[in-house]
Amino acid sequence: MRIGWASVDITPDRPVVLRGQFHARISNRVNDPLLATALVLADEGAGEHVVMVSCDRVGVPGGIAQRVREAVASRAKGLDVQRIFLSATHTHTAPEIEEGQYPPQGPEVMTPTEYADLFVERVAECIVRAWENQAPGAVGWGYGHAVVGHNRRASYFGGESRMYGATNTPEFEHIEGYEDHGVDLLYTWDPVGRLTGMIINLACPSQVTEGEYYVSADFWHEVRVELARRLGEGLFLLPQCSAAGDQSPHLLLHARAEERMRRLRGVTEREELARRIADAVTDVLPLAETDKRSDVPLRHAVRTLHLPVRRITPEQYEQACRDYETLERQEVPETDVAAFSRRYVMLKRCQRVMEQYRAQDEKPTFAVETHLVRVGDVGFATNPFELFLDYGERIKARCKAVQTFIVQLAAGGGGYLPTTRAVAGQGYGADPASNRVGSEGGQVLVEESLATLNSFWEE
């Protein structure tokens, strides 16, 4: 086993439009740095390698990932750039990277294209350094627990569900789905047994302070600070968001009790989550150290799956047309940045439904890139969606790996991928404008991911 780590700052040096809300937010400061971290795992004897990159972003468009690969291709001898995958932590306080998502802003604001150039160059440099930093080492894995993510869809008598819906009403029936508080951990050590870094994989996007107007990595910044305090400076941390399309750190129940306990403890919400995650890391670490391995099976397959698109009904198409016409008639001054940009985004959502309806017979599938990896007893399965938790649980339950790390928001886009139950309940995240792929495609993703992953244990 050869291991290489590197990290790079991807923080913008000018105001940017922050991605993550329907309205445009212009950053007014940097609260904490944005990072991209790369890990290379390689087995020269077997000719296998994988490069995992985690980015403090809301998502990674497929075109941006391809640009990164092209920038790396001539600079890292022996690296198959198709073995690189980028994933996002889903912070809602990082820059927009694609043109056209929001209305153009003034000259003082860094454009998405300018930020994309910065991002591509720095992430490519990070990958090249991680490739060059390869050295013999050992890996170990373990499983812990931290209460971080919660299901964010409230269900009501009558069958309706709402994301972040009120629970203090007589109509509230139950929280729609499951929560997974497991923490999957993979640690790395150098030849003398010094801890060098870790993957932390959990089912929650990093969006505690999702509506703020500053640049921030959200709670992963506090995790980095806390682990540096406990374990020392210089450790590499690669966070991965497991299937969590219907999860968030926001509480629909027990919010006042949790707030009181944070106040008594004297910590912010982000610091409290960091404490819980760091507790899981340090609880599992001594056990993983007893089973360090420098020679483990490494397998990596890259597959393009053609998933059935979510079918738009004639009624949904007609509703999108009506909504579009209503929005077009609204007169919103450009000086009202929030209202003008929200109208702009809502028009695009209507257009997306209309275009998908018109194209769904001619283009009945949506292509996605997935990476399936085996490292010892551990499996990794990527997808580009905000994947509802149930799909990840199905893969974990049936995979032959001892632990399975689901990695959502890997490069490519595709929006939310809801369950049949969520589509029936409707609401944001399960509505046609939020989905390129529906529950039928979600199950295809499950089956195809399992087929490849489990084949690694059958060789």
C-alpha positions as CSV (number, residue, x, y, z in Angstrom):
1,M,0.0,0.0,0.0
2,R,1.3,3.4,-1.0
3,I,-0.4,6.5,0.4
4,G,-0.2,10.2,-0.6
5,W,-1.9,13.2,0.9
6,A,-2.2,16.9,0.0
7,S,-4.5,19.8,0.8
8,V,-5.0,23.2,-0.7
9,D,-6.8,26.4,0.2
10,I,-9.6,27.1,-2.3
11,T,-10.9,30.3,-0.6
12,P,-11.7,33.2,-3.0
13,D,-9.9,36.4,-2.4
14,R,-12.8,38.7,-3.6
15,P,-16.5,38.8,-2.9
16,V,-18.4,35.9,-4.6
17,V,-22.0,34.8,-5.2
18,L,-22.6,32.0,-2.6
19,R,-24.4,28.9,-3.9
20,G,-27.0,27.2,-1.8
21,Q,-30.2,29.3,-1.7
22,F,-32.8,30.4,-4.3
23,H,-31.6,34.0,-3.9
24,A,-28.1,35.3,-4.7
25,R,-26.0,36.2,-1.7
26,I,-22.8,38.2,-2.1
27,S,-20.2,37.3,0.4
28,N,-19.1,40.1,2.8
29,R,-16.2,38.3,4.4
30,V,-14.3,35.0,4.9
31,N,-15.4,33.4,8.2
32,D,-13.0,30.4,7.8
33,P,-11.1,28.8,4.9
34,L,-12.4,26.5,2.2
35,L,-10.2,23.5,1.6
36,A,-9.8,20.7,-1.0
37,T,-8.0,17.6,0.2
38,A,-6.7,14.7,-1.9
39,L,-5.8,11.1,-0.9
40,V,-4.0,8.7,-3.2
41,L,-4.2,5.0,-2.4
42,A,-2.1,2.8,-4.7
43,D,-1.0,-0.8,-5.1
44,E,1.9,-0.8,-7.6
45,G,2.0,-4.6,-7.7
46,A,-1.6,-4.9,-8.7
47,G,-1.5,-1.8,-10.9
48,E,-4.4,-0.2,-9.0
49,H,-4.9,3.2,-7.6
50,V,-7.7,5.7,-6.6
51,V,-7.6,9.4,-6.0
52,M,-10.3,10.7,-3.7
53,V,-10.7,14.5,-3.4
54,S,-13.0,16.2,-1.0
55,C,-14.0,19.9,-1.6
56,D,-15.7,22.4,0.6
57,R,-18.4,23.1,-1.9
58,V,-22.2,22.7,-2.4
59,G,-21.4,20.4,-5.4
60,V,-18.9,19.7,-8.1
61,P,-20.2,20.0,-11.7
62,G,-19.1,17.3,-14.1
63,G,-17.5,19.8,-16.4
64,I,-15.4,21.2,-13.6
65,A,-14.2,17.7,-12.6
66,Q,-13.2,17.0,-16.2
67,R,-11.2,20.3,-16.4
68,V,-9.4,19.2,-13.2
69,R,-8.5,15.8,-14.8
70,E,-7.3,17.5,-17.9
71,A,-5.1,19.8,-15.9
72,V,-3.6,16.9,-14.0
73,A,-3.1,14.6,-17.0
74,S,0.3,15.9,-18.2
75,R,1.6,16.6,-14.7
76,A,1.3,13.3,-12.9
77,K,3.2,10.5,-14.6
78,G,1.5,7.1,-14.3
79,L,-1.8,8.5,-12.9
80,D,-4.9,7.4,-14.8
81,V,-7.0,10.6,-14.4
82,Q,-10.2,8.6,-14.8
83,R,-9.4,7.2,-11.3
84,I,-9.9,10.6,-9.8
85,F,-13.2,11.4,-8.1
86,L,-14.2,14.7,-6.5
87,S,-17.0,15.0,-4.0
88,A,-18.5,17.9,-2.1
89,T,-19.3,18.5,1.6
90,H,-22.3,20.5,0.6
91,T,-21.5,23.7,2.5
92,H,-24.0,26.4,1.4
93,T,-21.4,29.2,2.0
94,A,-19.0,28.5,-0.9
95,P,-18.8,30.2,-4.3
96,E,-21.0,29.6,-7.3
97,I,-18.8,27.9,-10.0
98,E,-21.1,27.8,-13.0
99,E,-22.4,30.7,-15.1
100,G,-26.1,31.3,-15.4
101,Q,-27.2,29.9,-12.1
102,Y,-27.8,33.4,-10.8
103,P,-28.1,36.8,-12.5
104,P,-24.7,38.5,-13.3
105,Q,-23.4,40.7,-10.5
106,G,-21.2,43.9,-10.5
107,P,-17.5,44.1,-11.4
108,E,-16.5,43.9,-7.7
109,V,-17.8,40.4,-7.5
110,M,-15.7,37.4,-8.7
111,T,-17.5,35.7,-11.6
112,P,-18.2,32.0,-11.5
113,T,-15.8,31.6,-14.4
114,E,-13.0,33.4,-12.5
115,Y,-13.6,31.2,-9.4
116,A,-13.8,28.1,-11.6
117,D,-10.3,28.9,-13.0
118,L,-8.9,29.3,-9.4
119,F,-10.6,26.1,-8.3
120,V,-9.4,24.0,-11.2
121,E,-5.8,25.1,-10.9
122,R,-5.5,24.7,-7.2
123,V,-7.3,21.3,-7.0
124,A,-5.2,20.0,-9.9
125,E,-2.0,21.2,-8.0
126,C,-3.3,19.4,-4.9
127,I,-3.8,16.1,-6.7
128,V,-0.4,16.3,-8.3
129,R,1.2,16.9,-4.9
130,A,-0.7,14.0,-3.4
131,W,0.5,11.7,-6.2
132,E,4.1,12.9,-5.8
133,N,3.8,12.4,-2.0
134,Q,3.1,8.7,-2.2
135,A,5.1,6.6,0.3
136,P,4.7,3.2,1.9
137,G,2.1,3.2,4.7
138,A,-0.7,1.4,6.4
139,V,-4.5,1.8,6.6
140,G,-7.0,0.9,9.2
141,W,-10.7,1.3,9.5
142,G,-13.4,1.5,12.1
143,Y,-17.0,2.4,12.9
144,G,-18.3,4.9,15.4
145,H,-21.3,7.0,16.2
146,A,-22.1,10.8,16.3
147,V,-25.5,12.4,16.3
148,V,-25.1,15.0,13.5
149,G,-27.7,14.5,10.7
150,H,-31.5,14.3,11.1
151,N,-34.3,13.6,8.7
152,R,-35.6,17.0,7.6
153,R,-39.0,16.0,6.2
154,A,-42.0,16.3,8.4
155,S,-45.1,14.2,7.4
156,Y,-48.7,15.2,8.1
157,F,-52.0,13.4,8.4
158,G,-53.3,13.1,4.9
159,G,-50.0,12.1,3.4
160,E,-48.2,15.4,2.7
161,S,-44.6,15.9,3.6
162,R,-42.6,19.2,3.8
163,M,-38.9,19.8,4.1
164,Y,-38.3,21.6,7.4
165,G,-42.0,21.5,8.0
166,A,-43.5,22.5,11.4
167,T,-43.9,19.8,14.0
168,N,-45.8,21.8,16.6
169,T,-49.1,21.6,14.9
170,P,-52.0,19.2,15.3
171,E,-51.5,18.1,11.6
172,F,-48.0,16.7,12.3
173,E,-47.9,12.9,12.2
174,H,-44.3,11.8,12.1
175,I,-40.8,12.4,10.7
176,E,-40.7,10.9,7.2
177,G,-37.7,8.6,7.3
178,Y,-34.7,7.1,9.0
179,E,-31.6,8.7,10.4
180,D,-28.1,7.1,10.4
181,H,-25.7,8.3,13.1
182,G,-22.9,5.9,12.1
183,V,-19.5,7.3,11.3
184,D,-17.3,5.4,8.9
185,L,-13.6,6.0,9.4
186,L,-10.5,5.1,7.5
187,Y,-7.1,6.1,9.0
188,T,-3.7,6.2,7.4
189,W,-0.2,5.8,9.0
190,D,3.3,6.3,7.7
191,P,6.0,3.5,7.9
192,V,7.0,4.4,11.5
193,G,3.4,4.3,12.7
194,R,2.6,8.0,12.8
195,L,-1.0,8.9,12.0
196,T,-1.1,11.0,8.8
197,G,-4.7,11.4,8.0
198,M,-8.2,10.1,7.9
199,I,-11.5,9.8,5.9
200,I,-14.6,10.7,7.9
201,N,-17.8,9.6,6.2
202,L,-21.2,10.5,7.7
203,A,-24.8,11.0,6.6
204,C,-25.1,14.8,6.9
205,P,-24.4,17.8,4.6
206,S,-22.4,20.6,6.2
207,Q,-25.1,23.3,6.3
208,V,-25.6,24.6,9.9
209,T,-25.1,28.2,8.8
210,E,-26.5,27.7,5.3
211,G,-28.1,31.1,4.9
212,E,-25.2,33.3,5.9
213,Y,-23.4,35.9,3.7
214,Y,-19.9,34.8,4.5
215,V,-17.5,32.2,3.1
216,S,-17.3,29.1,5.3
217,A,-16.6,25.4,5.3
218,D,-19.4,25.2,7.9
219,F,-19.0,22.6,10.7
220,W,-16.0,20.8,9.0
221,H,-13.9,23.8,9.9
222,E,-14.6,23.3,13.6
223,V,-13.9,19.5,13.2
224,R,-10.5,20.4,11.7
225,V,-9.7,22.7,14.6
226,E,-10.9,20.2,17.2
227,L,-9.0,17.3,15.8
228,A,-5.8,19.4,15.5
229,R,-6.2,20.3,19.1
230,R,-6.6,16.6,20.2
231,L,-4.3,14.8,17.8
232,G,-1.8,17.5,16.7
233,E,-1.3,19.8,13.7
234,G,-0.5,18.5,10.2
235,L,-3.2,15.7,10.0
236,F,-5.1,15.5,6.7
237,L,-8.8,15.3,7.0
238,L,-11.0,14.1,4.1
239,P,-14.7,14.5,4.9
240,Q,-17.3,12.6,2.8
241,C,-21.0,13.1,2.8
242,S,-22.9,9.8,2.8
243,A,-26.4,9.4,1.3
244,A,-28.2,12.4,3.0
245,G,-30.6,14.0,0.5
246,D,-33.3,14.0,3.2
247,Q,-30.9,14.8,6.1
248,S,-29.5,18.0,7.6
249,P,-28.0,19.1,11.0
250,H,-31.2,21.1,11.6
251,L,-33.6,19.7,14.2
252,L,-37.3,19.4,13.6
253,L,-37.7,17.9,17.2
254,H,-36.0,18.7,20.5
255,A,-34.5,22.0,19.1
256,R,-35.1,24.0,22.3
257,A,-33.7,21.3,24.5
258,E,-30.6,21.0,22.3
259,E,-30.1,24.8,22.3
260,R,-30.3,24.9,26.1
261,M,-27.6,22.2,26.4
262,R,-25.3,24.0,24.0
263,R,-25.8,27.2,26.1
264,L,-24.9,25.3,29.3
265,R,-21.9,23.8,27.6
266,G,-20.8,27.2,26.2
267,V,-20.5,26.1,22.6
268,T,-22.0,27.0,19.2
269,E,-24.0,24.5,17.2
270,R,-21.1,23.9,14.9
271,E,-18.7,23.4,17.8
272,E,-21.1,20.9,19.4
273,L,-21.2,18.9,16.2
274,A,-17.4,19.0,15.9
275,R,-17.1,17.7,19.5
276,R,-19.4,14.7,18.6
277,I,-17.5,13.9,15.4
278,A,-14.1,14.3,17.1
279,D,-15.3,12.0,20.0
280,A,-16.1,9.3,17.4
281,V,-12.7,9.7,15.7
282,T,-10.7,9.5,19.0
283,D,-12.9,6.7,20.4
284,V,-12.3,4.4,17.3
285,L,-8.7,5.4,16.7
286,P,-7.1,3.2,19.4
287,L,-9.0,0.1,18.1
288,A,-8.2,0.8,14.5
289,E,-4.5,1.1,15.5
290,T,-4.5,-2.5,16.7
291,D,-5.4,-3.7,13.2
292,K,-3.2,-1.6,10.9
293,R,-2.6,-3.1,7.5
294,S,0.1,-2.3,4.9
295,D,-1.0,-5.0,2.4
296,V,-4.7,-5.0,1.5
297,P,-6.7,-5.7,-1.6
298,L,-7.3,-2.6,-3.6
299,R,-9.8,-2.6,-6.5
300,H,-11.3,0.3,-8.4
301,A,-13.9,0.3,-11.1
302,V,-15.4,3.4,-12.9
303,R,-18.8,2.8,-14.4
304,T,-21.2,5.0,-16.3
305,L,-24.8,4.1,-15.4
306,H,-27.8,5.0,-17.5
307,L,-30.6,5.6,-15.0
308,P,-34.2,6.1,-16.0
309,V,-35.2,9.7,-15.8
310,R,-38.0,10.8,-13.6
311,R,-41.1,11.0,-15.8
312,I,-42.9,14.3,-15.8
313,T,-46.7,14.0,-16.1
314,P,-48.8,16.2,-18.4
315,E,-50.3,17.8,-15.3
316,Q,-46.9,18.7,-13.8
317,Y,-45.8,20.1,-17.2
318,E,-49.0,22.3,-17.4
319,Q,-48.4,23.5,-13.8
320,A,-44.8,24.4,-14.7
321,C,-46.1,26.4,-17.7
322,R,-48.6,28.3,-15.6
323,D,-46.0,29.0,-12.9
324,Y,-43.6,30.2,-15.5
325,E,-46.1,32.6,-17.0
326,T,-47.0,34.0,-13.5
327,L,-43.3,34.6,-12.7
328,E,-42.7,36.3,-16.1
329,R,-45.5,38.8,-15.4
330,Q,-43.9,39.8,-12.1
331,E,-42.0,43.1,-12.1
332,V,-39.1,42.9,-9.7
333,P,-36.4,45.6,-9.8
334,E,-32.8,44.4,-10.3
335,T,-31.8,46.6,-7.4
336,D,-33.6,44.1,-5.1
337,V,-30.9,41.5,-5.5
338,A,-32.6,38.8,-3.3
339,A,-36.1,39.1,-4.9
340,F,-34.8,39.5,-8.5
341,S,-32.4,36.5,-8.2
342,R,-35.1,34.4,-6.6
343,R,-37.4,35.0,-9.5
344,Y,-34.6,34.2,-11.9
345,V,-33.9,30.9,-10.2
346,M,-37.6,30.0,-10.0
347,L,-38.0,30.6,-13.7
348,K,-35.1,28.3,-14.4
349,R,-36.7,25.6,-12.2
350,C,-39.9,25.8,-14.2
351,Q,-37.9,25.7,-17.5
352,R,-36.2,22.6,-16.3
353,V,-39.5,20.7,-15.8
354,M,-40.8,21.9,-19.1
355,E,-37.6,20.8,-21.0
356,Q,-37.5,17.5,-19.2
357,Y,-41.1,16.7,-20.2
358,R,-40.4,17.5,-23.8
359,A,-37.2,15.4,-23.9
360,Q,-38.2,12.4,-21.8
361,D,-39.3,10.2,-24.6
362,E,-36.3,10.9,-26.7
363,K,-33.9,10.8,-23.8
364,P,-35.3,8.3,-21.3
365,T,-32.1,7.9,-19.3
366,F,-29.6,10.1,-17.4
367,A,-25.9,9.1,-17.5
368,V,-24.0,9.2,-14.2
369,E,-20.4,8.3,-13.4
370,T,-19.9,6.1,-10.4
371,H,-16.7,4.9,-8.7
372,L,-16.7,1.6,-6.9
373,V,-13.7,0.9,-4.7
374,R,-12.5,-1.8,-2.4
375,V,-9.8,-1.1,0.2
376,G,-9.3,-4.1,2.4
377,D,-12.6,-4.9,4.1
378,V,-14.1,-1.5,3.1
379,G,-16.1,-0.5,0.1
380,F,-16.7,2.9,-1.4
381,A,-19.6,3.7,-3.7
382,T,-20.0,7.2,-5.3
383,N,-23.0,9.0,-6.9
384,P,-23.6,12.5,-8.1
385,F,-26.9,13.1,-6.3
386,E,-28.3,14.4,-3.1
387,L,-29.2,10.8,-2.5
388,F,-32.0,10.1,0.0
389,L,-30.7,8.1,2.9
390,D,-32.7,4.9,2.2
391,Y,-30.7,4.1,-1.0
392,G,-27.4,4.3,0.9
393,E,-28.8,2.0,3.6
394,R,-29.9,-0.6,1.0
395,I,-26.3,-0.7,-0.4
396,K,-24.8,-0.9,3.1
397,A,-27.2,-3.7,4.1
398,R,-26.4,-5.9,1.1
399,C,-22.7,-5.1,0.5
400,K,-20.2,-7.8,1.3
401,A,-17.8,-5.2,2.7
402,V,-17.6,-5.0,6.5
403,Q,-18.1,-1.3,6.1
404,T,-19.5,0.6,3.1
405,F,-18.7,4.3,2.6
406,I,-21.4,5.9,0.4
407,V,-20.1,9.1,-1.2
408,Q,-22.9,11.4,-2.5
409,L,-22.3,14.6,-4.4
410,A,-19.5,13.2,-6.4
411,A,-19.0,15.2,-9.6
412,G,-21.8,15.2,-12.1
413,G,-24.9,16.8,-10.7
414,G,-28.4,15.5,-11.0
415,G,-30.2,17.1,-8.0
416,Y,-32.1,15.2,-5.4
417,L,-32.9,11.5,-5.8
418,P,-35.9,10.9,-3.6
419,T,-37.6,7.7,-2.6
420,T,-41.1,6.5,-3.7
421,R,-42.4,7.5,-0.2
422,A,-41.0,11.0,-0.6
423,V,-42.4,11.5,-4.1
424,A,-45.8,10.5,-2.7
425,G,-45.5,13.0,0.1
426,Q,-44.2,15.7,-2.4
427,G,-42.5,18.8,-1.0
428,Y,-39.1,20.3,-1.9
429,G,-36.5,17.7,-2.8
430,A,-39.2,15.3,-4.1
431,D,-40.8,17.7,-6.6
432,P,-40.2,17.4,-10.4
433,A,-38.0,20.5,-10.5
434,S,-35.6,19.0,-8.0
435,N,-35.1,15.6,-9.7
436,R,-33.5,14.4,-12.9
437,V,-33.9,10.8,-11.7
438,G,-36.7,9.2,-9.7
439,S,-37.1,6.3,-7.4
440,E,-36.9,3.7,-10.2
441,G,-33.5,5.1,-11.2
442,G,-32.5,5.1,-7.6
443,Q,-33.0,1.4,-7.3
444,V,-31.0,0.8,-10.5
445,L,-28.2,2.8,-8.9
446,V,-28.4,0.5,-5.8
447,E,-28.4,-2.7,-7.8
448,E,-25.6,-1.7,-10.2
449,S,-23.4,-0.4,-7.4
450,L,-23.9,-3.6,-5.4
451,A,-23.1,-5.8,-8.4
452,T,-19.7,-4.2,-8.9
453,L,-18.8,-3.8,-5.2
454,N,-19.7,-7.4,-4.4
455,S,-17.8,-8.7,-7.3
456,F,-14.6,-7.4,-5.7
457,W,-15.2,-9.9,-2.8
458,E,-16.0,-12.8,-5.2
459,E,-12.7,-12.7,-7.1
